[in-house]
Amino acid sequence: MAMSKSAQAAYKKAVKAKKKKKRGHWLLIQKGDSFKEIVSKIITQIACVVLAGCILILGNEARLMLANFRLNSSLQTIVKDFSTVVSDAVGGDKLTPAAEKLLQLNPDTVGWVVIDGTNVNLPVVQRKTPDGNEYYLTRSFDGSSNKAGTIFLDYRATLNAKERSENLVLYGHNQRDKSMFGDLAQYKHNIEFYKAHPTVTFCSNYRTDVYKIFAMFVTPVEPYQTSDGFIFDYHNYINFDDNSDYDTFYNLAMERTQIITGVDIKYGDEFLTLSTCSNEFEPSRFVVIARKVRKGEDASVDTSAAYVNPNAKEPEWDVIYGR
């Protein structure tokens, strides 16, 4: 008996579905696939590879972040009484108990940096070799490979029991999870954050000093990012040859600072500079500069007169973005 057209169509559809079910695979290209099916599977395969790669990358980053967090947490536990221990240190050539512990774990240890109420509560290392400013960019405090790196002191600086450079420049990554120096970005044009965190404590292996923040700014790194080719090379002001050199450093910092803090500066003051990558453009840096509390000076800061600087020298956006 001849089938009707509708029956024939239904039969062909059923046969096709049966064959597809028999051979069909949503991802693998097989004999009998149509051109459309082949293209679709190729696209799906590519998407799966990309997805798997992204999962692996994100998983590895999460693993490294967790490893770095655990390491720094364990170090904080080791020196949990750090502030109590170092408060009794008045200088000299005797290591603090906390420094002795850290030096046993890493002989490159030169101190610990803290901004109360932030994630900046970290060990500081220094490698006195030509590659000293690169080595810890991708290594944790324990020497393991880690993109978060470790906070490190410029390799050209001097910091020991008898001598220290006039400007200690510390570098650290601007991590997305706000670890390392990631919290520094909160100072950007943020008067309330500054008022809540106006000081930085730096504990060397021998003593503790409090520093009052007086400048914070975003700055370009390469001469081509400015119209005149001038770059404020704050990181090269490690020791000051004379009063003029000192004034240049101070004036360039004050010209750019986003917040006028009211902290006074005078020749002979010592500085702590915190430097991290910024996210406005590439390459750029966000810099926080503080001066050491003088002998006999109150370490507290009167922030009532601080204000956002309306005349701060900003990066030349037209040059940077090519407008």
C-alpha positions in Angstrom: 0.0 0.0 0.0 1.4 3.4 -1.0 2.0 5.8 1.8 0.6 9.3 1.7 2.9 12.2 1.3 2.5 13.2 5.0 3.3 9.6 6.0 6.3 9.6 3.8 7.6 12.8 5.3 7.1 11.5 8.8 8.8 8.2 7.9 11.9 10.1 6.4 12.0 12.3 9.5 12.0 9.3 11.8 14.7 7.5 9.8 16.9 10.6 9.8 16.4 11.0 13.6 17.2 7.4 14.1 20.4 7.6 12.1 21.4 10.8 13.9 20.7 9.2 17.2 22.8 6.2 16.2 25.8 8.2 15.0 25.2 11.6 16.5 27.5 13.3 18.9 27.1 16.9 19.9 30.8 17.6 19.8 32.6 15.0 17.6 32.5 15.3 13.8 31.2 12.0 12.3 30.4 10.6 8.9 27.1 11.8 7.7 27.2 15.1 9.3 25.9 18.0 7.2 28.1 21.0 6.4 26.0 23.0 8.9 26.6 20.4 11.6 30.3 20.3 11.0 30.7 24.1 11.2 28.6 24.1 14.4 30.7 21.4 16.0 33.9 23.1 15.1 32.7 26.3 16.7 31.6 24.3 19.7 35.0 22.6 20.0 36.8 25.9 19.8 34.5 27.4 22.5 35.1 24.3 24.7 38.9 24.7 24.3 38.7 28.4 25.2 36.4 27.8 28.1 38.7 25.0 29.5 41.7 27.4 29.1 39.9 30.2 30.9 39.0 27.8 33.7 42.6 26.6 34.0 43.9 30.2 34.1 41.4 31.4 36.6 41.8 28.3 38.7 45.6 28.8 38.7 45.3 32.5 39.6 42.9 31.6 42.4 45.3 28.9 43.6 48.2 31.4 43.7 46.1 34.1 45.4 45.1 31.6 48.1 48.7 30.4 48.5 49.9 33.9 48.9 47.2 34.8 51.3 48.0 31.7 53.4 51.7 32.5 53.4 51.2 36.1 54.5 48.7 35.1 57.1 51.1 32.6 58.5 53.8 35.3 58.6 51.4 37.6 60.3 50.8 34.9 62.9 54.5 34.5 63.4 54.9 38.2 64.1 51.4 38.8 65.7 53.1 40.5 68.6 55.3 42.5 66.2 54.0 45.9 67.3 54.5 45.0 70.9 58.0 43.6 70.3 59.2 46.5 68.2 57.8 49.2 70.4 60.6 48.5 72.8 63.2 48.7 70.0 65.0 52.1 70.2 67.5 51.4 67.4 71.0 50.0 67.5 72.5 46.9 66.1 70.3 44.4 67.8 67.7 42.5 65.7 64.2 42.5 67.0 62.8 39.1 67.9 60.4 39.2 65.0 63.1 40.1 62.6 65.1 37.1 63.8 62.2 34.8 63.0 61.7 36.3 59.5 65.4 36.2 58.6 65.4 32.5 59.4 62.7 32.1 56.7 64.2 34.5 54.2 67.6 36.1 54.6 66.5 38.9 52.3 64.1 40.3 54.9 64.6 44.0 55.7 61.4 44.7 57.6 57.6 44.9 57.7 55.2 47.5 56.4 51.8 48.3 57.9 48.9 50.6 57.2 46.4 50.0 59.9 43.0 48.9 58.8 44.1 47.8 55.3 45.6 44.7 53.7 49.0 46.4 53.8 50.5 44.3 56.6 53.3 42.6 54.9 57.0 41.6 55.0 59.5 43.6 53.0 62.6 42.1 51.3 65.6 43.5 49.4 67.9 41.7 47.0 71.1 43.7 46.6 71.9 42.5 43.1 71.3 44.2 39.6 68.1 42.1 39.2 67.0 43.2 42.7 64.1 45.2 41.4 62.7 42.3 39.3 63.4 39.2 41.3 60.5 39.5 43.8 58.0 40.7 41.2 57.1 37.1 40.6 58.2 35.4 43.8 56.6 35.0 47.2 58.4 35.5 50.5 59.3 31.8 50.6 60.8 32.0 47.1 58.0 30.1 45.3 56.8 31.4 42.0 53.8 33.7 42.4 52.5 36.5 40.2 51.5 38.5 43.4 55.2 38.8 44.3 56.5 40.3 47.5 56.9 43.9 48.7 60.5 44.8 48.1 62.9 47.7 48.8 64.7 49.3 45.9 68.0 47.4 45.6 70.0 50.6 45.6 68.8 51.7 49.0 70.8 51.2 52.2 69.0 49.8 55.3 71.0 48.3 58.1 71.7 48.8 61.8 74.1 51.7 61.2 72.9 53.4 58.0 69.7 54.0 56.1 68.9 55.9 52.9 66.9 59.1 53.2 64.1 57.8 51.0 63.1 54.1 51.3 61.3 53.2 48.1 59.0 50.1 48.4 57.4 48.4 45.4 54.4 46.1 45.3 51.8 44.8 42.9 48.3 46.3 42.6 46.4 43.1 43.1 42.8 42.8 42.0 41.9 41.1 45.3 43.4 44.1 47.2 46.3 42.1 48.5 49.9 43.4 48.4 49.6 47.1 47.5 46.1 46.8 46.1 44.6 48.9 48.9 46.7 51.9 48.0 44.3 52.8 45.2 41.8 53.8 47.9 43.8 56.9 48.6 43.0 58.3 45.1 41.1 61.5 45.6 39.5 59.9 48.6 39.8 62.4 51.5 37.9 60.2 53.9 40.1 57.2 53.3 43.2 59.3 53.9 41.8 60.7 57.1 41.2 57.2 58.4 44.7 56.0 57.3 47.1 59.0 57.5 50.2 57.1 58.5 52.4 54.2 57.5 54.4 52.1 60.0 57.7 50.6 58.7 59.5 48.2 61.0 63.0 47.5 59.9 65.0 44.6 61.4 66.2 46.9 64.1 63.5 49.5 64.9 60.1 50.9 64.2 59.2 54.2 62.6 55.9 55.9 61.9 55.6 58.0 58.7 53.0 60.7 58.0 51.6 60.6 54.5 51.9 63.9 52.6 51.6 63.1 48.9 49.7 60.7 46.7 49.5 60.8 42.9 49.2 58.9 39.6 52.2 59.4 37.3 53.3 58.2 33.8 56.5 56.2 33.4 57.7 56.8 29.9 58.8 60.1 28.4 56.5 59.6 25.3 53.6 59.9 27.7 54.3 63.6 28.3 54.4 66.6 25.9 57.9 67.6 27.1 59.3 64.2 27.8 59.7 65.0 31.5 59.0 62.2 34.0 59.1 62.6 37.8 61.5 59.8 38.6 60.6 59.7 42.3 62.2 56.3 42.6 65.6 57.7 41.8 65.5 60.1 44.8 67.0 57.7 47.3 69.6 60.0 48.8 69.7 63.7 48.5 73.0 65.3 47.5 72.0 68.8 48.7 69.1 71.1 49.7 68.3 71.7 46.0 67.9 68.0 45.3 65.6 67.7 48.3 63.5 70.7 47.3 63.1 69.3 43.8 61.8 66.0 45.1 59.4 67.7 47.5 58.1 70.3 45.0 57.5 67.8 42.3 55.5 65.6 44.8 53.5 68.5 46.1 52.7 69.7 42.6 51.0 66.4 41.9 49.5 65.3 45.2 45.8 64.7 44.9 45.3 65.6 48.6 46.8 68.4 50.5 47.4 66.8 53.9 48.9 69.7 55.8 51.9 67.6 57.0 54.9 69.9 57.2 58.2 69.0 55.6 61.7 70.3 56.2 65.2 69.6 55.0 66.6 66.6 56.7 63.4 64.7 56.9 63.4 61.0 55.9 60.8 59.5 53.6 59.0 56.3 52.8 57.7 55.9 49.2 55.2 53.2 48.3 54.9 52.5 44.6 52.5 50.3 42.7 51.0 50.0 39.2 47.9 52.1 38.5 45.0 51.3 36.2 44.4 54.5 34.3 46.8 53.7 31.5 49.7 51.4 30.8 52.4 51.9 32.1 51.5 54.1 35.0 52.2 54.2 38.7 50.3 55.3 41.9 52.6 56.6 44.5 52.2 57.4 48.2 54.9 59.3 49.9 55.3 59.8 53.7 57.8 61.4 55.9 59.2 59.9 59.1 58.0 61.2 62.4 60.8 63.3 63.9 62.4 62.6 67.2 60.1 63.9 70.0 57.2 64.5 67.6 53.7 63.2 68.2 53.0 60.4 65.7 49.3 61.4 65.4 48.1 63.5 62.5 45.6 66.3 62.6 43.6 65.6 59.4 41.0 68.3 60.0 42.5 70.7 57.5 43.2 68.2 54.8 41.5 68.7 51.4 41.4 67.4 47.9 43.8 69.4 45.8 41.9 71.2 42.9 45.1 72.2 41.2 46.9 68.9 41.3 49.1 68.2 38.2 47.4 65.3 36.4 48.9 63.1 33.7 48.5 64.6 30.3 45.5 62.7 29.2 45.5 64.1 25.6 49.0 63.0 25.1 48.5 59.6 26.7 45.3 58.8 24.8 46.5 60.5 21.6 43.7 63.0 21.3 
